[in-house]
């Protein structure tokens, strides 16, 4: 080997850089461990929030103190090895910005019937189309009857777009303008979200726009307050200032509305149930009101004693019977209700018959709710106040939030949390007029954020000049900071819905790290001992190269800022198993050269040279599938692909150069290095298996296996996960073992359709439901989680609350441990991307083998073997998913497994093909079947050795690793067993049966050319 000194220096420097990069992780972990111990010494397990606060204070206090080699915690935290959600806990969501809302805004909220019909039709087209919403809108608009113009004054030729759209422009000319405006709005939404997240305080956040789509990926590892994160991400920050009606101005309408609602409820029949009446029916089951509530209602109704009627039949007063308390004279609050009753009250207030009761001067009144608060006298239930805003025909507020130029959390004179705002000059003038009018009328101004009244203060000291004001309310410090954050970052240009989300509790993350380290350690020890036991001293050198390889992998991950995930650990462990393959190839070739009687030095040189072609071919094919996985995958799957690709690169370097350094140094004085031990010296040396004579039996066996697989796929199908069909999945842990069938029956009764499977231990279930799968709002998520809790509540200890169930504090042992949801829209996209990933990998590999071996028969044999392997793996999953004790869902992780199987199968096949091509060059007079049988037999030692070490590694991960990747590992294990068989009995025989000997003459010529070049 040339330039040994340069290789040595490079390897040492690279190793030192890797150690330096990993030192940041060591420092961060050391300081965080000390912070955790400090917090635990100050507060008990029953005070998790105080523990978290104490831990954060400790970290803040030592952030700039040097810890190791001058590295402080703040620097270390920024450069440590990033851990993904599944290892650290946190939240990962894909938000979709509403293009429909952006289009409405660009069209100035037009009432044009063609425009609005196209919006609705586009929504329907999206259910079956892979187009973007904007593309569907254009198609829907053009499909409408008549001559409809996008540049119409009623649509896009308005004051907002008059600089870029003219009334005479065609639809084709308008489209690129709208596309650009939509793209600008989504970019704006991305920047708003990025600013909010930067201020949130989460370390190592990741936010990226997915291509040119309206989707934005947000990953917040370590985030614990999931509800707070969701609100922060989805809040449009639509700040508005409205005049508000006083209690006495609305009291009469409330009484009339209640009477009318009662009449509707009493008169309804089962055959004439309208949507509003259905809401009324749902409210009839509410318990009777308390005496205090009855007294307040009696006052509202002019002193009438209606207590008895309310107790006997709440149908007569469906609104007032739900009332907790009334507002005060001159105040902005109309009444207070339970939070759970707000949907029913909204249904009444939106009823056309009831809305018609509003006085003519109040016909545009807008009813909204205030911030929820806990009512101690109602067993901790949340209550909220009802307000009536002075709306108008255009629903345009007197003052909008765009005038706010700065906002921050402060404290008022009573040490209460407030949010101070500063407006620009234009906003300051309008604010002064608004506050002046409120002062004269002794009325209030409601400060409304995203249709929630945060406060409705009166003005007691005259008009407020200068544009400075405060939002007050019963805020916590976090709530105040978040509110200031979203106001300062600005509003989203449109609403954003979470269409895919994953929440992982920190407990599961810690368990995943522990299991990952254990499985990694067990696998590594087995591989190290096996290599020494089989190859002796040469195996020890390979082990050193393997350890250096692992150091390089982690060093590169840390240096690149890549995220280490659980599938990523699986990728590293798989790399450990596969990285010995290069050394196995080299050692087997050295043994062959020694058997020919060559000197040790020449045998080592020729062994490395002869193995190099096979090593490169095998790793390139695996690398190509890894690249496709990196392009088409998302989240943890990209982590798997990243570590696999890095591992391939580093294993090539360490096997070819590091191992060579040690071997050359040992053998330079003529020392013998047999690359075997006394036990393994003669293994596989005289093996000659007539593989081609067995090909017909192999064809029959494979045909039977494929037929069974296809039959099961048609009859049983596959257990498609929520990645492909949409839905919600919860990992729920109980204090004791539970019966999954019993709980599944209860869940079906609640949701209509649900599945509950044991997941890991008998006290943990994976629960999946498609209930309200098309609805993605946060309120729907909370509704379903509440229903889930109520259904499984009886299996928990007494006193378990909903907050305990969904909380994500450290040390949590029971409750909802993990949550994952995918909307049907993105599920279709995931399915499409998965198809193209598999198809693309096959196409790319076919072309590579065609270019490398210059005959389509080789490519056909390789791809046929891969199809064979994939079909059998799918068949095994189809046959066994109903009774296997672990999750066998077909999801993104399974696609990663399939691509890994493809890469591994091709790895094996390419090495066999390389040896066949070599034998044709060396023995041109031999019969083809003899050459192929000898070539296959000569690679048998390498094939079995590599398969064994890889399987040992995978089995270690399978038995000792985390539950969430067990299905992925099972697929790879089955794939490796089948792939080893197919490379010997399918790929080569198919190539043999389709090729003619004369067509291989060019391969001989190519081999001779290569030999001449080397000489």
N, C-alpha and C positions, 0 to 999 in steps of 0.2 A: 504494500500500500504506500503510495506517494504522500508526501507532506504530512507525515505522522506528527511532527512537532506542531504544525498549524492546527491539526485536528485536536491535539491534546490541549493546546492553549484555549481554543474555542470552547471545548467541552468544559474546562475548568471555569472559564469566565461565565459561560451560560449557566453552569451550576450555581456559581456565586450570585449571579443576578436573580436566579430563581429563589434562592434562600433569602435574599434581601427582600424580594417581593412578598414572600410568605411571612417575613418578620412582622409586617404590618398587621397581619391577621393574628399573629401570636400576641402582639401588644394589645390590640383591641379586645381580644378574648380575655386576657389577663385583667385588664382594667374593669371590664364588664362583670367578670366573676367577683372581683372585689366589691363592686357596687351592689351586686345582688346580695352578697353576704352582709354588707352594711345595712341594706334595707330589711333583710330578714331579722337582723338583730334588733331593729327598732320597732317593727310592727309584726303582728301575727298573720297567719294565713287568712284569717277572717277579714283582714283589711287590705285587700289587693290594690285598691286605688291609692291608698296611702303608701304602700310599698313601692308602687310604680313611681309616685311623685318623689319619694325619698331617693330612689335609684337614679332618677333623672337629675335631681339636685346634686347628688354625689358626682355624677359624670360631668355635669357642668362645672363643678368646682375644681376638678382635676384635669379638665380638657387640655390645658396648655402645659401641664407638667411633664418633663421628659421622663420616659419609662425605660427605654432600652435603646442604646446606641443613639441617644439624642432624639428618638422618635416619641412624640407626644400622642395622646389619645385622639385628639382632633384630626391630626394628620393620618394616623393609623386607620381611623374609621373611614376616611375618604378613600383609602387605597387598599383596604382589606379585601380578601376573597369574598365576592358577593354570593350570598346564599339565596336561593329561590324561595318561593312561598311554601313549597312542600317541606323545606328544611327549617324555615324560620317562622312560618305562620304569616298571616297578613291577608291582603286582598288583591285580586287580579281581575280586572273587568275590561270588557270591550264596550265602549260607548258609541252609540250611533247618533250623530247630530241629525235632527229632523230637517231634511231637505225640503219637505213640504212646508214647514214653517218659514224657511228662508224664502221660498218662492212666494208665499203669501206676503211677506214683508217687502220683497222687491216689487210686487204688484200693488203695493200700498193697500193691502187687505181689500182688494176689489170684490165687488158683488157680482162680477160678470159670470153668467151662468155657464158659459162654455169653459172658462178657466177653472171654475170650481168643480164642474163635472169631470174635467180631465184629471184633476187632483184625486178625486175619488176612484176613477177608473184606473189610474196609475197604481193606487193601493191594491186593487184587485189583481192587476197584472203582476205585481211583485210576488204574489203567492206562488206563481208557477214559472217565474222568469229569473234568469241570472243577471239581467240588466240592472244598472243602477236605477234609483228612483227617478233621477232626472231623465234618463233615457226612456223610461216607461212613461213619464209625463209627456215627453215630446210625441211619442207614439200615440198615446191616448188623445192628445190634443188634435193631432192630424187625422185621427180616425173619426172625429166628430163630424156630423153632417153640416154642410154649409161652408161658407168662406170665412174661416176663423183666422184672425191675424194676431200673432204674438205682439206685434208693434202697435196694436190698437191703443187709443188713448185710455180705454177702460182696463188695459192690462199693463204692459211694460213701458208704454210711452207716457211716463208720468214725471213728476218733478224730481223723483229720486234718480231716474235713469235718462233724463232728457239730454244729458251731455254725450251719451254713448248710443242711444237708440233714437232713430227718426221714424216718423209716422209712415214713411214710404218703404221702409225696409221689409224684405221678405222674411218668412219664417227661418229659412236657411241662414240668412244674415244675422238674425237675432240669436239663434242658438249658441254660437260661440261666445257671444257677449254674456248670456246668462250662465253658460258653463264657467266662464272666468269669474263672474260674481259669486257663484256658488262655491268655487274653489277658494276664493278670498275669504268668504264667510267661514268655511270650515277651518282654514288656516288661522283665522281670528279666534275661533273656538279652541283650537289647539293651544294657542298662546295664552288664552285666558285660563285654561285648565293647568297649563304648565306653571303659571304664576301662582295659582292657588296652591298647587302641590308643593312648590318651592317654599311657601310660607307655612306649610302644614307641619314641618318638623320631622318628616320621615326620612331616615337615612337611606341612601342608594335607591331613590325612586326611579322608575323607568316610565316614560311616556313617549309614545311614538304614533304617528299617523300611519295607518295601514294602506300603503300605496297611495292612490289618488281617490280612495273611497271616502265616505263620510264617517268612517269608523276610526276610533282612537283607542289605542291600547294603553291602559294604565296599570302599572304593577307597583304595589307599595308593600314590600316585604317588611315584616315586623309591626305593621299597623295593627293596633289592638281594638280600637273603638270603631268597629265596622260601620255602625249606623252613622256615626259622625262623618266617616269617609264618604259614604254613599250620598249623604245630604250635600256635602261639599262638592262632589263631582257633578251631581244632577241639578243643583240649584242654578237656575238661569240668572239669578241676581237681578230680576226685573223689579227694580225699586220704583215705587210710585208714591206720590203724596196726594191724598184725596180729602176733600171736605166730607164730614160724616154727619148723619142724622142723629139727633138726640133721641133718648129713650121715649119721651112722651110723643115725639112725632111719628113713631112707628108702632106704639102700643096698640092703637086702634086697629091697624092692619093685622097685627099678630093675633088679636082676638078674632077678627073676621076670618083670617086664614085657618085658625084652629076649628072654628065652626064649620067652615066649608069642607075641610079635610074630614071632619067627623061625618058630615053628610055623605061624602063620597064613600067613606069606609062602610057606613051602614047600608048604602044603596047598592053596593057592588054585587054582582052575581058571578058564579064560577065560569059562566060562558062568555062573560064580557069583561075579562080582566085586562086592563091596560097596564103598561109598564109602571105608571105611577101608582095605580091601585095595588099592584103586586108589592111595591115598596110599603104601602099602607098595611097590607096584610102581614108583612114581616114584623111590623112594629106592634101588632096587637098582642104579642106575647110578653111585652115588657111588664115588669112587676109594678104594683101600685105605688103611687107617690107617697112621700112622707108628709106628716102633718104640716111641717114648715112650708113645703112646696104648695100645699093646698091653700094655706093662708095667703101666700103671695099671689097665687092665681086668683083667689077671691077678691083681693084688692084690685087687681088688674081689670076684672070684670065688673067693677063698680060696686063691690060689697056683696055680690050674690054668694050664697053658700052653696058651692058646687062640690064640696068634699065627698059627699056620699056618691054622687054620680061618677066622680073620678075613680073611686075605689071599686064601684060595682062594674063599671064598664069603661075601659080606657078608649074604646072606639069613639065615644062621643067627643073626646078631647085628645086626639092623637098627638098634637104638638105640645100642648101645655102639660100633659101627663108626663112628658119626658123632661120637663124643665127642672133644673136644680135650684135656680134662683133668678129673680128678675133684676134688671138694671136699675140704676138710681135716677131720680129726677135730674135732668140737665146733663146726664152723663152719656157717653157714646155707646156703652154696652146695652144691648137690648135684653138679652137673657143669657144664662149659662146652662150648658148641656153637657152630658157625658160625651167623651170623645167618640165612643163606639156608636152613639146615636146620630152623629152628624150626617152620615150618608142618608139616613131616613129623613131627617129634617130638610136636607138639600132637595130630596125628591119632592117633598111637599111644596117648597118654595119655588121650584121650577115648573110646577104643574100649571099649564095655561089657565085653567079655571081659577086657580088661586092667585096667580100673578095679575089677573084682570081686576082683582079687588084693590089693587094699589090705586091711590088717588092720582089724578092726571098729572099733578106736578111731581109725583114720585115714580112715574112709570119706568124711568131708567135706573131705579135704585139697584144697587149691586150688593148682594148679601155675601159676606165673607166671614171667616173664623179667625180667632186670635191664636196666639201661641198656646199650646196645651200646657197644663200644669197639674201636678199631683194634688189630689184632695185627701188630706189625712182622715177626715171624718167620713170618707166613703171607701174605707179599706184600701187606700192607695190608688184608687181609680183616677184616670186622667180626665180632666174637664177642660172645656174651652168656651170662650165667650163669642156671641154672635154680634156682628156689626152690620150696619147698613150704610154703604158709601153713596155719595151723591153723584151717580153716574150720569152719562150723557149718551146721545145717539151713537156717536163714534167710539164710545168706550175709551176715550182718551183722557188721561189724568191731567190735572192742571199743571203738574210738574213731574218730570220723569227723572230716573236715576242717572241719566247720562250727564247731568250737570255736576255730579259728585267727582271731585278731583283728588280727594284724599279722605281716608277713613282709618281710624285706629281705636283700639280698645282702651278705655280710661275708667276712672272712678269718679262718681259725683261727690257732693258734700257729705252724703251719708254713707260713703264707702261702698256704694252699690256699683256693679259693673254697668257701664254705658258704652255706646259707640259714638264717638265724635266724628262729624262729617264736615268737610269744607267744600263749598260749591264754587263753581266758576262765576264770572261776572253776570252772565245772563241768568243763571239759576238764582243768584243772590237777589236780583231784582224781583223775580217772580215770587221767591220765598218771602220777601219783605211784604209784597202785596197780599199773599195768602195769610201770613201771620197777622197782618194788620186787620184784615177782614174778620179773622177768627177772634181777635181781641175785641173788636167792636160788637160782634154778635155773641160773645161769650160761648163760642162753639169750639170744637176740637178739629185737629188735623190728623188723619190716620196715616201712619207710616207703614206702607204695605210692601212686603218683599215676597215675590212669587205667590201672590194671592193670600198671604197670611199677614194679619195685622200684628206688627211687633209692638206697637204702642200707639195711643191716640191721645196725645197730650193737649191740654188747653193752653192758651197764651194769656199770661197774667200780667205781663209788663210791657205791652205795646208791641208794635211791629219789630221783627228781628232783622237787623241790617247786617251786611257783611257776609251773608251766606253760610254762617257757621251754626250748626245745630247738633242735637244729640238724639240718639235713639235709646230709649230706656226700656227696661223690662226686667223680668226676673231671670237675668242671664247668669250662667256660670262663666268663669274666666274663659274656658274653651269655647263656649257659645259666642261670647263677645269677640274673641280673637277670630273665629271662623267668619262671623258676620262682617267684621272689618276687612278681613281678607278678601271675601268675594266682592265687596263693594269697591275695594281698592283695585282688584284685578280687572274689574269690569264685568259686564253681563255677557252671557253667552248669546250669540246671535240667534239661537233657536234652542228649543228644548233638546235635551240629550237623554236617551233611554239606555239602560244597561241591557244589552242583548245577549251578553255572555258574561258570567261572573263566577268567581271562585273565591271562597273564604276558607282559610285553613287556620285552625286554632294553634297557638304556640305549643300546646302539649303534643299534638300529632307531629309537629315539626321536630321537637326534641326527640321523640320516639324514633322518627325517621333517621335522624342523625346517628343515634345509638345503634340502630339495626344496620344502617349502612356501614358504619365503622366496623362492626362485628363481622358482617359478611365479607367486607373487603379484606380484613385481616385474615380470616380463615382461608379465603380463596388464595391470597398471596402466599401464605405459608405452604399450602398444598402444592402450588406451582413451583415454588422455590425448591422444596424437597424432591419433587418429582424430577426436575431438570438435573439435579445433582445425582439422583439415583439412577437415571437413565444414561446420562452423558458424562458423568464423572467430573473431572476438573473443567472440561469445556462447559458443562452445565453450570458450574459455579461462576464462570465468567459471564455466561448468559444471564445469570441471576443478578450480577452486579449491574449489567447493562439494563436489566429490567427495573431495578431500583432507581437508577439514574433516569430512566424513562419516566417513571412516576413523578420524580422530582420536577422534571421538565414540564410535564403536563400541568401540574398544579401551579408551577411558577408562571407558565404562559397564561393560564386562566386568570391568575391574579393580576398579571401585568396588563392583559387586555381589558380587564374590567368585566370579563364574562361572568354570567350567573351560573353557579353550581346548583343543579337541581337533582332530585332523586333519580329520574331517568339519566341525568348526567353522570351520577355515580355508577349507574348500571353500565353506561357507556365506557367509563374508565375501567370498571372491572372486566368488561368484555374485551377491552383493549389489552388488559393484562394477559387474558387468556390467548388472544390472537397475536400478541406481540412476540410470543415465543415461537410463533410459526416461522418467522424469518430465520431465527437461529436454528430451528429444527431443520429447515431446508439446507442451511449452510453445513451443519454438522453431518447430515446424511450424505451430502455431496462429497465432503472431505473423506468420509468413510469409504465411499465408492472409489475415490482416487487412490486412497491408501491400499485398497484391495487390488488395484491394478498394478501395485508394486512401485508406485511413485515415492520419491523422497518426501519427508514430512513438509518441508518448505514448499515444494511444488504442489503437493496435495492440498495444502491450505490455500495457496494462490488460485489453483484451478477450481477448488471447491467454492470459493467466494465468487469467482467469475461466472461459473456455470449456474450458480443459484440466483445471480443477480436478475436475470431476465424474468424468471418465475416470480421472484419477490416483487419486482416492480409491477408486473402484470396483475398479480393478485391484489396488491394494495391499491392500484389505480382503479380497478373495477369496484372494490369496496368503497374507495373514496368518491367515486362518481355517484353511487347511491346515497352516500352521506351528504353530498352537495345538494342533491335533489331534495332530500329530507330537510336540509337547512332552508332551502328556498320555499318549500310548500308548507313546512311545519310552523307551529306557533308555540310560544311559551316553553314549557318543559321539554317538548319534543325537539325544539331548536337546541336546547341545552344538551340533549342526548347526541344530536348531530355534531354540535360543536366539539364536545369532548372526544367523540369518535374520530373526527377529522384531525384534531390536534394529536390524538394518540397514534394515528396512522403515521403522521409526519415524524413524530419523535421516535417511534419504534423503528422506523426505517433508519434514522440516523444512528440510534444506539446499537441496533443489531449489526449494521454494516460497518460502522466505524469504531464504536466503543469496544464491542466484542473483539474486533480485529486487532485493536491495540494490545489487548491482553494476550491474545493467542500469539501474535507475532513476537511479543516480548518473551513469552515463555519458550517458544520453539526456535528462537534465533540462534542458539548454540547447539541445535540438533536434537533437543529433547523431544521425546515422543509424546504426542497428544492423540490417543486413539479415538477420542470422541465417543467413548462407550465405557462401560464397566464390565467386570468379568461375567456378570449375569446377562447383560444386554448385548454383549459383543457379537454374537452370531444370530441375534433375533432378526428375522425377515431377510437374512442374507441369501438363502437359497429358495425363497418362495417363488413359485411360478403358478399363478392361477390363470386358468383359461376362461377369462371373463366373457369373451365373445360367444363361446359355446353356451353360456348361461343366459344370453341376452333374451332369447325367446321366452324362457321361464320368467325372467325379470319383466318383460313386456306384459305377460299375462298377469303377474302379481300386481304390477302398477295399474293395469287396466281395471282390475277388480277394486283396488283401493280408490281409484279415481271415480269409478262408477258408484261405489258406496258413498263417497264424499258428495258427488253431485246429487245423488238421491236424497241424502240427508239435507243438503242445501235447499232442495225443492220442497221437501216435506217439513222439516223442522225449521229451516231458515237459520238466521243468526240472531244472537241477542244484541241488537244494535243499541249502543249507549246513547245518552242524550246528545253527544257530539254530532250524531247523524240524524236524529229524529226530533231533537228538542225536548225540553222538559227540565225538571229540577231533581237533583240528587242530594241526599243528606246522609252524612255518616253520623250515626247516633249511638252513643255509648250509655249503657245502663249500669247500675250498681251491682246487679247480679245477672246470671244467665237468664235469657228470655226465649220464648217460643216464637220463631220468626213467622210461622204459619198463622198463629193466633193474631199477632200484631198486623200481619198483612190483611187478614180479614177485616180487622177494625179500620185499617186505613182505606180499604176499598169502600167500606160503608161511608167513610167521611169524604173521600175524594172521587169516588166513582171508579177510578182505575189507579192502581198503585202496586208496587212490588217491594217486598222486604226480603233481603237475603243476609244470611250470616256473613260477616265481613271481618275476618280475623278470628277473635275469640267469640265464644257463644254469647257474650254480653254486649256485642257490637253488631249493628245492622247497617246495611246500605239500603236506604229507602229512596225509591224513584217514583215520581208521579208526573203525569202530563196534565194535571188539573190546571186550567187557565194557562195553557202553554203559549197561547198567542198574546197574552198580556204581560208586559215587562216592567211595569211601574214598581217603584219601591213599596208603595202601599199594598200592592198585590203580593209582593214577596213577604211582607210582614203578616198579611192576612193568612197566607198559606202556612207560614211558620207557626203562627198562633194556633191554627187548626191542627197542625201536626203535634204541637205540644199537648193540646187538650186531648188528643187521641191516645197518646202514649203516657200521659201523666200518671195513670194508675200504676204504672210499672216503676215509678220513681218513689224515693222516700217521701214521707209526708212533709209538707213545707216547701217542696221544690217549686220555685216560681218560674214564670216565663223568662224573666231577666236572667235567672241562673241557667236556664236551659240554653239560651242563645248567646250568653256572654262568652268572651274569648280571653279571659285572664289566664296568666301563667299558673300552672299547677292544677288546672281544671281536669277532673277525672271522669265526670259524667255530663251528659247533655249533648247538644249538637256540636260535634267536633270539626265538621267540615261541611261546606255547602258549595254546590256547583250548579249553574243553570246555563242553558243555551236556548235561545229563541229559534223557532223553526226556520226563520230567514237565514240566520248564520249557519244553522245546521246543514242546510242545503249547500251552502258555499264550502263548508268543511268537507262534505261528502264529495263535491266536485273536485276540490283540491287534492283530496286523497286519491281519487281515481287517476288524476293526471300525474300524481307523484309516482304511483306504481307503474302506470303505462309509460311515463317518461323515462323511468329508470331502466325498464326493459328495452326501450328503443335506443337509449344512449349506449347501453352495454352491447346490444346487438351490433351497433355501428363500430364500437371500439374493437370488438373481437374480429369483425369483418376487416377492419383496417390492419389489425395486428397480425392476423393469420391469413388474410388475403383470400379466403374462401368462405362463401356463405354457408357451407355445410357445417363449419365449426360454430358459426353464430347460431345456426338452426339447432344444433345439438345442445348448446348452452342455454338458449332461451326455452327450448322444450323442457329441459330439466328444471328450469326455474318455474315454468308454468306448472309442471308436475308437483313441485315442492309446495307452491302457494295453494294449489287446489287441495292437497292433502292436509295442510295446516288448517285451511278453512273448514274442511270436512271434519277434522278432529274437534274443532271448536263447536261446530254445528251438532255433532253427536253427543258431546259431553257437557255442554254449558248448563244443562238443567240439573245435573247432580254433582258437579264439581264443587268442593268446599271453598272455592275462592271465585272472585269476579272474573267472568270470561266475556265481558262486553266488547263489542267491536267499536273501538273509538280511535282517537288519534294515536294513542300509545300502541294500539294493535297495528296500525299502519306503519309505525316506526319499526315494530317487530318484523313485519312482512318485508320491509325494505332491508332490514338487517339480514334476514334469511336470504334474500336475493343476493346481497353482497357476499355473504359467506359461501353460498352455493357456487357462485361464480368464481370466488377465490379458489375453491377446490378444483373446479372444472378447468380453469385456466392453467393451473399448475400441471394437471394431467395432460392438457393439450400441448403445453410447452415441451414436456418430456417426449410426447409422440413425435412432434416436429423434429426434436433433436435426434431421436432414434432413426427417423427416416434419412436424415443427413449422414449419420454414421454407418448405417447398414442399408444402402440402396438396393441390394440384391435380395434382401429378405422378403418373405411374404408379408402382406399387410397385416393379417390377423396375428402373426407372430410378433411383429413389431408392436402392435397395440397392446397385446397381452403382456409383453415384457415391460412396456412403458408403464402400464397400470400397476404391475407387480412391483416395479422399482420405486413407485411413489407410495406404496401401501404403508410403509413405516411412518413416513411423514404424515399421511392422511389420518391414520389412527392416532398418532401422537398428538397432533394438533386438535383433533376432535375431542380426544380424551381430556386434555388440559382445559379446553374451552368449556366443555360440559361440566367439569368439576367446578370451575369458576361460577358458571350459571346456576348450578345446583346449590352452591353455597349461598348465592344471593336469593335463590328461590326459597330455601328453608329458613335462612336467618335474616333476610331482608324485610323491607316494609311491605305491608299488605297491598298497597296501592299499585305496585308494579309487578305483582305476582303473575297476573295474566300476561303481561308483556314478556316476562321471562319464560313462562310456559310455552308461549308461541315460538320463541327463539330456540328453546331446547328441542321441541318437536321438529322445528325447521332444520336444525343442525344434524339431527339423526337422519332425517329424510334426505337432506342435502348431501351428506356423506355417501349415502346409498346411491342417489341419483347421479352423482359425478362419476361413479364407477359403472353403474348398470344402465343408465339412461342416456346421459349426454354423449359419451363416447360411442356406444353402440349405434345411436341415431346418426352420428357423424359417419360412422363406418358404413352404414347401410345406404347412405345418400351420396357418398363420395366415390369417385373412381380413381384408381391408383395413378393414372396418368395426370390427373389434376393436381397431384401432390408434387409433381416434378419441380414446380416453381418454388415450393418450400425447401426442397433440397438445394436448389440454386441459391436461395436466399441465405440458407445456413452456411453454404460454402463462402458466400460473399462476406458474411459476418466474420467467419474464421480468418479470411484473408485480411480483413481490416484490422482484426485484433493482432495478427502477426506483424 
